[in-house]
Amino acid sequence: KINDAAVVSTPNDGNTSVNRKHRLAYDVERVVQEHLTYVREEISDGWDLIHQEGEMKVYRREVEENGIVVDPLKIFHSMKGVTGHEICQYFWDYQYRMEWETTLDSTKIIEVLDPDTVIFFQMHKRVWPAAQRDSCFWSHIRCISNSEEDQPTWLVVNYTTPHHLAPIKSPHVRLVANVALICETIINEPPLNIQDIKRENIECKLTYVAFVNPGGWVPSAALRSVAKREYPRFLKRFTSYVLEQTRDKPILF
Ligand code: 16H
């Protein structure tokens, strides 16, 4: 129901309906719903397992559009000791980004659309021999309660959008992306009292999906090898960063 875009539930106020509609609210709603529809889809024919390490499995489907590699990518991972809220918060929050990102030269917020939706402009590190890439995207964090008993699902979506404060300037090439991080928290052997839950009892199942179009021609083999190396590296580094940051902090459910 497209009308639901008017109702924005925020992590800051639980599930209260707040009418805080901004110009991209319908776009955000549509893309969030798409990710929620497909997140549970099984890995089928055409997807290759390109990397496996512990609980982490990285899948990719080889797709080209007009000779440009646009391979969809999906990572499944599961980790103990953190909640989905914590993982998503660290992924979305600008203040931590340069501590775990290794593929960026810079990141900046160019507009705040609502407390959970901001627009980023990022400059990516140049990958030889391709032209340097930049990106401009809205980034939205959301909490979805499925039932009273279950822990909510948390997600972050990054989706390319044009912006007058971020014109495309040659020689830079704009990446076009639709990326989502979706997290479910599981409480193993739940104690009677929520205050008694320890980090060792919590587990987070995460799904990361990326549709990235390099925005112009890049040698296919070079791009595929960079992606195969960099995505697992990103997820390993990012998840260890969150573990380290949260270890001695109270659990954020
Ligand atoms: O998701 C990641 N980072 C987000 C936070 O910085 C931003 C990301 C994004 C990416 C592009 C455009 C918009 C938003 O969601 C982690 C990303 C990890 C990237 C691994 C490297 C991928 C290599 C292929 C990039 C294509 C570059 C083409 C030049 C050769």
Boltz pocket constraint, residues with backbone or C-beta under 6 A from the ligand:
constraints:
  - pocket:
      binder: B
      contacts: [[A, 91], [A, 97], [A, 101], [A, 103], [A, 104], [A, 122], [A, 127], [A, 130], [A, 131], [A, 133], [A, 134], [A, 135], [A, 136], [A, 137], [A, 158], [A, 160], [A, 175], [A, 176], [A, 177], [A, 179], [A, 212], [A, 214], [A, 218], [A, 223], [A, 226], [A, 227], [A, 230], [A, 231], [A, 234]]
      max_distance: 6.0
